[in-house]
């Protein structure tokens, strides 16, 4: 799968509010599939399908431990997909944010 296909897959996965909420929930760290399902008022099989879409898009990873499946956010993949798109659409903003962030870091570190 090429970069364009990977990005399209990521954006399709992000189009659904339930999947975006799952990603937000995983921000705090790894969660078991049952824990994720317990946070929603939809069926466990529906959550399983959402997790499958997120995994297929490379936005989450899974780890099996016995009969439990744990999911984690694939932060680098998510950042790369969105960052590449933002860089193409509004490159000035990326440069501005990077410059602002670097300036703030240098000021905090006393290197300015």
C-alpha positions as CSV (number, residue, x, y, z in Angstrom):
1,X,0.0,0.0,0.0
2,X,1.4,3.4,-1.0
3,X,1.5,6.5,1.2
4,X,-1.6,7.9,-0.5
5,X,-3.5,4.7,0.2
6,X,-2.3,4.6,3.8
7,X,-3.4,8.2,4.3
8,X,-6.8,7.6,2.8
9,X,-7.2,4.6,5.0
10,X,-6.3,6.6,8.1
11,X,-8.7,9.4,7.2
12,X,-11.5,6.9,6.5
13,X,-10.9,5.5,9.9
14,X,-11.0,8.9,11.5
15,X,-14.3,9.8,9.8
16,X,-16.3,8.0,12.4
17,X,-16.9,9.6,15.8
18,X,-16.9,6.3,17.6
19,X,-13.4,5.5,16.2
20,X,-12.2,9.0,17.1
21,X,-13.4,8.5,20.7
22,X,-11.6,5.1,20.9
23,X,-8.4,6.8,19.8
24,X,-8.9,9.5,22.5
25,X,-9.6,6.8,25.1
26,X,-6.3,5.0,24.1
27,X,-4.4,8.3,24.7
28,X,-4.1,7.2,28.4
29,X,-2.5,3.9,27.5
30,X,-3.3,0.3,26.5
31,X,-6.9,-0.9,27.1
32,X,-8.5,-4.3,26.8
33,X,-11.1,-4.8,24.1
34,X,-13.8,-5.4,26.8
35,X,-12.8,-2.1,28.6
36,X,-13.2,-0.2,25.3
37,X,-16.5,-1.8,24.6
38,X,-17.7,-1.0,28.1
39,X,-17.3,2.7,27.4
40,X,-19.9,2.7,24.6
41,X,-23.6,2.1,24.4
42,X,-23.2,-0.1,21.3
43,X,-22.7,-3.8,21.0
44,X,-19.3,-5.5,21.5
45,X,-19.3,-6.8,17.9
46,X,-19.7,-3.2,16.7
47,X,-16.8,-2.1,18.8
48,X,-14.8,-5.0,17.5
49,X,-15.5,-3.9,13.9
50,X,-14.4,-0.3,14.8
51,X,-11.2,-1.7,16.3
52,X,-10.6,-3.7,13.1
53,X,-10.9,-0.6,11.0
54,X,-8.5,1.3,13.2
55,X,-6.1,-1.6,13.2
56,X,-6.4,-2.0,9.4
57,X,-5.5,1.7,9.1
58,X,-2.5,1.2,11.3
59,X,-3.8,3.6,13.9
60,X,-3.9,1.1,16.7
61,X,-1.8,-2.0,17.6
62,X,-3.0,-5.1,19.4
63,X,-1.4,-7.4,21.9
64,X,-2.8,-10.7,22.9
65,X,-2.5,-12.0,26.5
66,X,-4.3,-15.3,26.9
67,X,-7.9,-14.7,25.7
68,X,-7.7,-11.0,26.1
69,X,-6.8,-8.5,23.4
70,X,-5.2,-5.2,24.4
71,X,-5.1,-2.2,22.1
72,X,-2.7,0.7,22.0
73,X,-2.6,3.9,20.1
74,X,-0.1,3.9,17.2
75,X,0.8,7.6,17.8
76,X,3.6,7.8,15.2
77,X,1.3,6.4,12.4
78,X,-1.4,8.8,13.3
79,X,0.9,11.8,13.5
80,X,2.6,10.9,10.3
81,X,-0.6,10.6,8.3
82,X,-2.1,13.8,9.6
83,X,1.2,15.7,9.5
84,X,1.9,14.8,5.9
85,X,-1.6,16.0,4.9
86,X,-1.3,19.2,6.9
87,X,2.2,19.9,5.5
88,X,0.8,19.6,2.0
89,X,-2.3,21.7,2.6
90,X,-1.0,24.5,4.9
91,X,2.8,24.3,5.0
92,X,3.1,27.8,6.4
93,X,1.2,26.8,9.5
94,X,3.5,23.8,10.0
95,X,6.6,26.0,9.8
96,X,4.9,28.6,12.1
97,X,4.0,26.0,14.7
98,X,7.5,24.4,14.6
99,X,9.2,27.8,14.9
100,X,6.9,28.8,17.8
101,X,7.5,25.5,19.5
102,X,11.2,25.7,19.0
103,X,11.3,29.3,20.3
104,X,9.3,28.3,23.4
105,X,11.6,25.3,24.1
106,X,14.7,27.4,23.7
107,X,13.3,30.1,26.0
108,X,12.4,27.5,28.7
109,X,15.8,25.9,28.4
110,X,17.6,29.2,28.5
111,X,19.3,28.8,25.1
112,X,17.8,31.8,23.3
